[in-house]
Amino acid sequence: MAGDGVVGATGDVDGRPIACYAQDGAYLGGSLGERHADTIVRVLETAGRGRVPVVAFVSSGGARMQEGTAALAGYGRIFRHTVALTGVVPQISVVSGTSAGGGAYSPALTDLILMTEDAAMFLTGPGVVRDALGEEIDVAALGGARVHDRNGVCHLVERDESSAARRVRDLLRYLPSSAAVPPPRAAAMEPALSDPAAFVPTEPRRAYDIRDALRGVVDQDSLLELSPRWARNVVTALARLDGRPVGIVANQPRFLGGVLDAAGSEKAARFVALCDSFGLALIAVVDTPGFMPGSRQERAGVIRHGASLVRAFAAAGVPKLTVVVRKSYGGAYITMNSRDLGADLVLAWPDAELGIMSARAAVKITGRRRLHAADDPDAELERMASEYAHEHLLAEAAAASGFVDEIIEPADTRQRLASALDTLAGVRR
């Protein structure tokens, strides 16, 4: 439909059809009226009938004031059609200008959001904030890209529209055209590192970047991290393993020691649901001391968000594999795709520990009287901790009890995961 500040079209990316629309922020501020909404709804209907992805370039001041309720009704129709396509076809939004009100809700309903560096999103603009609250704030501070890449609203920030368009093409290479077909497989590439343990300290409390370990497992240059600045203690990334697209959820010891918290659980749960929707096998890479304790986390709803991650992993019907790198303690042991939560395969590196808590913490509770009576409490603590770890925490003990399927050398991780994915190809509950 010509005019009215929006263009709808179909096209191809790498030979695969997509549907697309782009709003023109220079035409009445990209505001949405009835005819404008008709074009977007037509694009969404076409994508649904053709089972093809939707890519939206969003730049909208919200509902067109001159059209009143008709403009609001237009947003209602867009929202309804967007929700109807959720989990059916991938939907990717690029916010490339200032988007307010419905112009912010519309991309928020899609699977993935990219923002350009000069873009902004908010429900109410600076003027309304000033009148309602007396708060003086500019567009960037209210809803700029730096705000939303840290609160989880957007997944990636790109320099400009051209860069964002290239990134969208990258994302589509990991995703199927619809949930009814498998994700596209590419030619396999060897990993960037030959040994995933090369940068992993043996001391369980020393920090490192889990992404270095991941680069020793997945195909070279295939690791595409989503929401890298939100909840940085958890890494969520798309990647390829032997050419096969996968989703990775990994604890990040570089931040907060890899502990799980409310934000990290929310981030991981959303990502698991996305991968499950579009048939991407899930790989959990575990190195966590447990959940973050404290009143701040309880006020943040860590129980609710942790339960959401449990629910996401338990409900996911795609192949689910777990690798325990160094440690997996407490509730986080269960939550990070444990065997009894439904993992198809649980692997552990030889020095990994699995249990309720670390050995030192455990014996401080169970052996309090012995430690108090010891002539050298520190030496006794070390002795008791070593004994407890050997009996209850070491990977061999977990494997003997059936909680770990295999203990493998780090260098064998890629091959073992790839073999499992070949075995489980086509599995979808």
C-alpha positions in Angstrom: 0.0 0.0 0.0 1.6 3.2 -1.1 2.2 6.2 1.2 1.4 6.8 4.8 4.9 6.5 6.1 5.5 2.7 5.9 6.7 0.3 3.2 5.9 -3.4 3.2 7.6 -6.0 1.0 8.9 -9.5 0.6 12.3 -10.5 -0.4 15.1 -13.1 0.0 18.0 -13.5 2.4 20.5 -16.2 1.3 17.8 -17.5 -1.0 15.2 -17.8 1.8 12.1 -15.7 1.6 11.2 -13.1 4.3 8.6 -10.5 4.8 9.6 -7.0 5.8 8.2 -3.6 6.7 10.0 -0.3 7.4 8.5 2.8 8.9 9.6 6.3 7.8 10.3 8.5 10.8 10.4 11.5 8.5 6.8 11.1 7.6 4.6 12.5 10.4 7.2 11.2 12.9 6.5 7.7 11.7 3.2 7.9 13.6 0.8 5.1 13.1 -2.6 5.6 11.6 -5.3 3.2 10.3 -3.8 2.9 6.7 -0.3 2.6 8.1 -1.5 -0.2 10.3 -3.2 -1.9 7.4 0.2 -2.2 5.6 1.9 -3.8 8.6 -0.9 -6.2 9.2 -0.8 -7.2 5.6 2.9 -8.0 5.9 2.3 -10.1 9.1 -0.6 -12.0 7.4 1.7 -12.7 4.4 4.4 -14.0 6.7 1.9 -16.3 8.5 0.5 -17.7 5.4 3.9 -18.2 3.8 5.6 -19.4 7.0 8.5 -16.9 6.6 10.4 -14.7 9.0 9.4 -11.1 9.6 11.9 -8.3 9.8 10.7 -4.8 10.9 12.5 -1.5 10.8 10.8 0.5 13.5 10.8 4.3 13.9 7.5 5.6 15.2 6.3 8.3 17.5 3.3 6.1 18.4 -0.4 6.5 17.6 -1.3 9.3 15.2 -3.1 11.9 17.3 -5.2 13.1 14.4 -6.8 9.7 14.1 -7.6 9.1 17.7 -9.1 5.7 18.6 -8.6 4.4 15.0 -4.9 4.7 15.5 -5.0 2.8 18.8 -7.1 0.1 17.1 -4.4 -0.2 14.5 -1.9 -1.0 17.1 -4.2 -3.5 18.7 -4.5 -5.3 15.3 -0.7 -5.3 14.9 -0.2 -6.7 18.4 -2.7 -9.4 17.9 -1.1 -10.6 14.6 2.4 -10.4 16.1 1.4 -12.5 19.1 -0.3 -15.0 16.7 3.0 -15.5 14.9 5.0 -16.0 18.2 6.7 -19.4 18.0 5.5 -19.8 14.5 8.0 -17.7 12.5 11.0 -15.7 13.7 10.2 -12.0 14.2 13.1 -9.6 14.4 12.8 -5.8 15.0 15.4 -3.1 14.2 14.6 0.1 16.1 16.4 2.7 14.0 14.8 5.9 15.3 12.8 7.2 18.2 9.9 4.9 19.0 7.3 5.7 21.6 4.2 4.2 23.0 2.9 1.5 20.7 6.0 2.0 18.7 7.9 0.5 21.6 5.4 -2.2 22.5 5.4 -3.5 18.9 9.1 -4.6 18.8 8.9 -5.7 22.4 6.5 -8.5 21.3 8.9 -9.9 18.7 11.6 -12.5 19.3 14.7 -10.3 18.9 15.3 -6.6 19.0 18.3 -4.7 17.6 18.8 -1.0 18.2 21.0 1.5 16.3 23.3 3.6 18.5 21.2 6.7 18.0 17.8 5.0 18.5 15.5 5.3 21.5 12.4 3.5 22.9 10.1 4.5 25.7 6.4 4.3 26.6 6.2 8.0 27.5 8.6 10.7 26.2 10.6 13.3 28.1 7.8 15.9 27.9 5.3 13.6 29.6 7.8 12.5 32.2 8.5 16.2 33.0 4.9 17.1 33.3 3.9 14.0 35.3 6.9 13.7 37.6 8.8 16.9 37.3 11.8 14.9 36.1 14.1 16.5 33.5 15.6 13.8 31.3 16.6 13.6 27.6 15.7 11.0 25.1 19.0 9.0 25.3 19.0 8.8 29.1 15.3 7.9 29.1 15.3 5.1 26.5 18.5 5.1 24.4 20.4 2.1 23.3 22.7 2.3 26.3 19.7 1.9 28.6 18.0 -1.0 26.8 21.1 -3.1 26.2 21.6 -3.2 29.9 18.0 -3.9 31.0 17.4 -6.7 28.5 14.9 -4.9 26.3 17.2 -5.1 23.3 19.5 -8.0 22.3 22.1 -6.2 20.2 23.2 -2.7 19.5 24.6 -1.8 16.0 26.2 1.3 14.7 23.6 2.2 12.1 20.8 0.7 9.9 23.2 -0.9 7.5 25.2 -2.6 10.2 21.9 -3.7 11.8 20.7 -5.1 8.5 23.9 -7.2 8.2 23.4 -8.4 11.7 19.8 -9.4 10.9 21.1 -11.5 8.0 23.6 -13.2 10.5 20.7 -14.0 12.9 18.5 -15.5 10.2 21.3 -17.9 9.4 20.8 -19.6 12.8 17.0 -19.7 12.6 14.6 -21.7 10.5 12.1 -20.0 8.3 9.4 -21.3 10.6 9.0 -23.6 13.6 7.8 -26.3 11.2 11.2 -26.8 9.5 14.7 -27.5 11.0 17.2 -24.7 11.4 19.6 -24.3 8.5 22.8 -26.3 8.7 26.1 -24.9 7.4 29.4 -26.4 6.6 31.3 -27.4 9.7 34.4 -25.5 10.8 37.0 -26.4 13.4 36.9 -24.4 16.6 39.2 -21.4 17.2 40.9 -23.2 20.1 42.0 -26.8 20.2 41.6 -27.1 24.0 38.5 -25.6 25.6 40.2 -25.9 29.0 43.2 -23.8 27.9 42.0 -20.7 29.8 40.1 -22.4 32.6 41.8 -22.2 36.0 41.8 -25.4 38.0 41.2 -23.5 41.2 37.4 -23.3 41.4 37.2 -19.8 42.7 39.4 -18.1 40.1 37.6 -16.0 37.5 37.9 -16.5 33.7 35.9 -15.8 30.6 33.6 -18.7 29.8 33.5 -17.5 26.2 37.1 -18.7 25.8 36.1 -22.2 26.7 33.1 -22.0 24.3 35.4 -21.0 21.4 37.2 -24.3 22.0 34.0 -26.2 21.4 31.9 -24.4 18.7 32.7 -23.8 15.1 35.1 -20.9 14.5 33.6 -17.4 14.3 30.1 -18.8 15.0 29.6 -17.6 18.6 27.0 -14.8 18.5 26.2 -13.6 22.0 22.8 -12.0 22.7 22.2 -9.4 25.4 25.9 -9.3 26.3 25.5 -6.3 28.6 22.5 -7.5 30.6 22.9 -10.0 33.4 26.6 -10.5 32.5 26.9 -13.4 34.9 25.1 -15.5 32.3 26.0 -15.9 28.7 23.3 -16.6 26.1 24.6 -17.2 22.6 23.7 -18.7 19.3 26.5 -20.8 17.8 27.2 -23.7 15.4 28.5 -27.0 16.4 29.7 -29.2 13.5 27.6 -26.8 11.3 24.4 -27.3 13.3 22.9 -24.2 14.9 22.6 -24.5 18.7 21.7 -22.3 21.7 24.2 -22.0 24.5 23.4 -21.0 28.1 26.6 -20.6 30.2 27.5 -19.4 33.6 30.1 -16.6 33.4 32.7 -16.8 36.2 34.1 -13.5 35.0 31.1 -11.7 36.6 29.8 -12.4 40.1 31.7 -15.6 40.0 29.1 -17.1 37.6 26.4 -17.1 40.3 22.8 -17.3 39.2 20.5 -14.4 40.2 17.1 -13.0 39.3 18.2 -11.1 36.2 20.5 -14.0 35.0 17.7 -16.5 35.4 15.2 -14.3 33.5 17.7 -13.8 30.7 18.4 -17.5 30.4 14.7 -18.5 30.6 13.8 -16.2 27.8 16.6 -17.5 25.6 15.7 -21.2 26.3 12.1 -20.5 25.3 13.3 -18.9 22.1 15.5 -21.8 21.2 12.8 -24.3 22.0 10.3 -22.4 19.8 12.5 -22.8 16.7 14.1 -26.1 17.2 17.6 -25.2 18.3 19.3 -27.8 20.5 20.3 -26.4 23.9 23.8 -26.7 25.5 24.2 -25.7 29.1 27.8 -25.0 30.1 27.9 -25.0 33.9 30.3 -23.4 36.3 28.4 -21.9 39.1 28.6 -21.7 42.9 24.8 -21.5 43.2 22.2 -18.8 43.6 23.0 -15.3 44.8 21.8 -15.0 48.5 20.6 -11.9 50.2 17.6 -9.6 50.8 18.2 -7.7 47.5 17.8 -10.9 45.5 14.7 -11.9 47.4 13.1 -8.5 46.8 14.0 -8.8 43.1 12.0 -12.0 42.9 14.8 -14.5 42.5 12.4 -17.3 43.4 10.1 -16.4 40.6 12.8 -15.9 38.0 14.7 -19.0 39.1 11.5 -21.0 38.8 11.0 -19.6 35.3 14.4 -21.0 34.2 13.5 -24.4 35.8 10.2 -24.3 33.9 11.9 -23.3 30.6 14.5 -26.1 30.7 12.0 -28.7 31.9 9.5 -27.8 29.3 11.9 -27.5 26.3 11.4 -30.4 23.8 14.6 -29.9 21.8 17.7 -31.9 22.6 19.3 -30.6 25.8 22.9 -31.3 26.7 24.9 -30.2 29.8 28.6 -29.9 30.4 29.8 -29.2 33.9 33.2 -27.5 33.7 34.3 -26.9 37.3 31.4 -26.8 39.7 27.7 -27.0 40.0 26.3 -26.4 43.5 22.9 -26.1 45.2 19.7 -25.0 43.5 21.7 -23.9 40.5 22.8 -27.5 39.9 19.2 -28.4 39.3 18.3 -25.3 37.4 21.1 -25.4 34.9 19.6 -28.4 33.0 20.4 -31.2 35.4 19.9 -34.9 34.5 16.7 -35.1 36.5 15.3 -31.9 35.1 15.3 -33.5 31.7 18.8 -33.2 30.2 19.4 -35.8 27.4 23.1 -36.0 28.3 25.2 -34.7 31.2 28.9 -34.5 30.7 31.5 -33.4 33.3 35.2 -32.6 33.1 37.4 -34.7 35.4 37.9 -32.1 38.2 34.3 -31.0 38.3 32.4 -30.9 41.5 28.6 -31.4 41.9 26.6 -31.1 45.1 24.7 -29.0 47.5 27.5 -26.7 48.3 31.3 -26.4 48.2 33.2 -28.9 50.5 34.5 -26.2 52.8 31.1 -24.7 53.3 29.6 -28.1 53.9 32.0 -29.2 56.5 31.7 -25.9 58.4 28.1 -26.9 58.9 28.3 -30.7 59.3 31.6 -30.7 61.2 31.2 -27.6 63.4 31.9 -29.5 66.7 35.0 -31.3 65.3 36.4 -28.1 64.0 35.8 -26.3 67.3 37.6 -29.1 69.2 40.6 -29.4 66.8 44.0 -28.2 67.8 44.5 -26.8 64.3 41.1 -25.8 63.0 42.4 -24.7 59.6 44.3 -27.9 58.9 41.3 -29.9 60.1 39.0 -27.9 57.8 41.2 -28.8 54.8 41.3 -32.4 55.7 37.6 -32.7 56.3 36.8 -30.7 53.1 39.0 -33.0 51.0 37.3 -36.1 52.5 33.8 -34.6 51.9 34.6 -33.7 48.3 35.9 -37.1 47.6 32.8 -38.8 49.0 30.1 -36.4 47.8 31.2 -33.8 45.2 33.7 -35.3 42.7 32.4 -36.0 39.3 33.2 -39.7 39.8 30.7 -39.8 42.7 28.0 -38.1 40.6 28.7 -40.5 37.7 28.5 -43.5 40.0 25.1 -42.4 41.2 23.8 -41.8 37.6 23.6 -38.0 37.9 26.4 -37.6 35.3 26.4 -39.7 32.2 30.1 -39.4 31.3 33.3 -37.9 32.6 35.3 -36.7 29.6 38.5 -34.9 28.9 37.9 -31.2 28.0 39.5 -31.7 24.5 36.8 -34.4 23.8 33.8 -32.0 24.6 33.1 -30.9 21.0 33.2 -34.4 19.6 31.0 -35.8 22.3 28.4 -33.1 22.0 28.4 -33.3 18.2 27.9 -37.1 18.4 25.0 -36.6 20.8 23.3 -34.1 18.5 23.6 -36.4 15.6 21.9 -39.1 17.7 19.2 -36.8 18.8 18.6 -35.1 15.4 15.0 -34.6 14.8 14.0 -35.0 18.5 11.2 -32.6 19.4 8.7 -33.3 22.1 
